[in-house]
Amino acid sequence: MPKIKTNRGAAKRFRKTGTGKIRRNKAFTSHILTKKSTKRKRDLRQSTLVDKSDVKNIRCLVPYL
């Protein structure tokens, strides 16, 4: 059987936690940072878990994660 190809863009954006959940970085951190508050920018630095409604799609994109 052929192997399943990994979506390389998705593979760079997601990683697995120790318990098997999928982690992601937050958006809106790259530019136009002057109008965002320091508190908001500090919160955006933290990674977060992917919502459970999106996990199935991400597992298809990155099957060997």
N, C-alpha and C positions, 0 to 999 in steps of 0.2 A: 504494500500500500504506500502511496506517496504521502509525504509529510505535509502538514498544513503550514502555509506561509504566515509569518507574523507580520502584522501591520507595523512597520518600523516607526512611524510617527507616534503611534499609540505606545509602543514599547519604550520610547524615550520619556513619556509623560507619566506613566504609572509604574508603581512598584508594590510588592507584596509586603505586608507586615508579618510579624512573627506568628500571629494567629491565623494568617491566611486571608485577611481582609485586604482590599486594594486601597492604596494611598495615592493622593494627588496633591499637586500644588495649586494654590489659589490664583485666579486671574487678576487682571487690572494692576499689575505691578511694574510694567515696563516703561511707561511714559505718562506724561501729564500728571506728575506727582505733586506739583506745587499746590494744587487745589485740594488735595487729600490731606486729612489731618494726620498728625504723627501717630495717634492711637490707631487709626484705620490702617496706615501703612505697616505698623508693627504687627497688627493682627493678620495682615495679608502675607506676612513672611512665614507663618506657621502652615504646615501641611495639614490636610484634613482627609477624612475617609470619603470614598466615593459613595453616593447614595445607592441604596439597595436596588432601586428601579433601573439603574444604569449598569449594574455589575454583570448581568447576563451578556449585554452587548460588548463590554470590554473584554470579557473572557473569550468571546469569539474573535476579537481583534488580536488579542495576545494569548493564544492558547497554551503556551508553555510557561506562563507567569506563575 
